[in-house]
């Protein structure tokens, strides 16, 4: 349920579903997102230009030349979200190489968490993750939740360039840098798998909100010879 | 018949194809992109009788040096831009923005620089020969989407132009002065109350300097440190163009067209839609001031902005 609706600037609506991060609240957000995506396709509400679901918020951007805040707000409040369409969710397996040349922050993590690299890796690989959202850069998945023993803050100074393919962790979350980008997550390895394929015009993103993700370890040789 | 194209003899600093932007893809991390100054993008197109949705070439600070091959085109440049035309017989003509010119095969167009602004736009009659990706011609250099493999132009590359042999373009010109006012109007952001009373006051009272760390992604400002009394991180959530976010160091950042779609810094304000073109054009070294307006005021100011844009578009047609 949306707890509060407010404006974000003059051309977006900020739907607040709560402050906690968990699958229940996130599934609510995704339900609204899916419903509204269909509404937009069927042109039942004019002027919406973007929907951005996140852990517990949904931002609806609109064209201020066509509509405005109070118009869209009224329509959102009157929506009757039908739960008929079950979210499609799939399981994705992601290969990662965690050799030191890819796992840039194991030293820092070992010190902060007082755990050896092997233990951190075991706890990381031993879990199935839920995809809460994608974004920041094209196709980047935000996954959770990490084992409580390997949760760690961001780097004090973010990297200017995190290499493409890097897999990172911070707080209760894991991610994959689908492109080279600035970033502050602790990098523990790299995947050779393409997560974002612009050639797949209709479906460019491999991991979508609601999907389950499992990481498995590969050797550097397998990494270098990876072929899709 | 040979294809008409512009050969790039000098690329300029940040020369890309842009249009009105890409929609409906925030949820997979693809940002809006598009012309930083939408009005000038539209005016450039109108001056060569193109639809406003056609792509234009956007450049920043220093523009490209281009040589036309295999044809005849009309072109127009908008913004606050110094440029000249070097005819194939070596005659040099000083260029003026907001009017169209004829360019013939082997003539060169030297877009020297923007003056008291950042971005300028070049449109050509018939339009550039680009393919749309996700319904837009805009280049997104982060994800390499759009014309020229989603990259800035480099020396030696070619920009192809659609053939349009029989197109006769009337001389078109308008008088337009780019606004340079440095008062930026904002609405309070969703985390405005994360900041101390003192900082809330300073945000609207003090001047903020636009630093060199400014590009199509965003504009980093320096000024009175904005003290966060609640939490310097929020759970990551969606962002939009115009958001003024404040990282832990207390210096605000205005997000622009190529911003990340999700972020976790508190939002102290959001620049109103009517001021987005103007803010993007303010060069580093400019001091700006924020002024709070209400949502109703912001909506009315946008109506004025749109009707003014249309007034100029109509004056051309």
Interface residues (C-beta under 8 A of the other chain):
Chain A: X6 X7 X8 X9 X10 X11 X12 X14 X19 X21 X33 X40 X49 X50 X51 X52 X53 X54 X55 X56 X57 X58 X59 X61 X64 X65 X68 X69 X133 X134 X135 X136 X137 X138 X139 X140 X142 X178 X179 X181 X196 X198 X201 X204 X205
Chain B: X23 X24 X25 X26 X27 X28 X29 X30 X32 X133 X134 X140 X142 X143 X144 X145 X187 X189 X190 X235 X236 X237 X238 X239 X240 X242 X243 X260 X261 X262 X263 X267 X270 X271 X272 X273 X295 X298 X299 X302 X306
